[in-house]
Amino acid sequence: MNVNKRSHLKKMAKLNLLAAECGISPMTLSRIINNRIKPSDELARRLADKANELTSSDYFKAQDFIPNTEELILKHLGK
């Protein structure tokens, strides 16, 4: 997730509630939004839908929750 969308999500939504609504732990949600793990397409869609519901917007898309391969590699290398 890019920095602007991550910041918006943290300001506008209760992350514990978002995690609970999607059936995942807050730690797993943190790992997803910080590009440490890649969620399934289905989970990414649920996260986007619930994030939009909680923020009363249409700002988030499923793709926002799926890091690209380069982001994952850099995170695993500690860069």
Secondary structure, DSSP 8 states (H G I E B T S, - for coil): --HHHHHHHHHHS-HHHHHHHHT--HHHHHHHHTTSS---HHHHHHHHHHHHHHHTSS---GGGGS--HHHHHHHHTT-
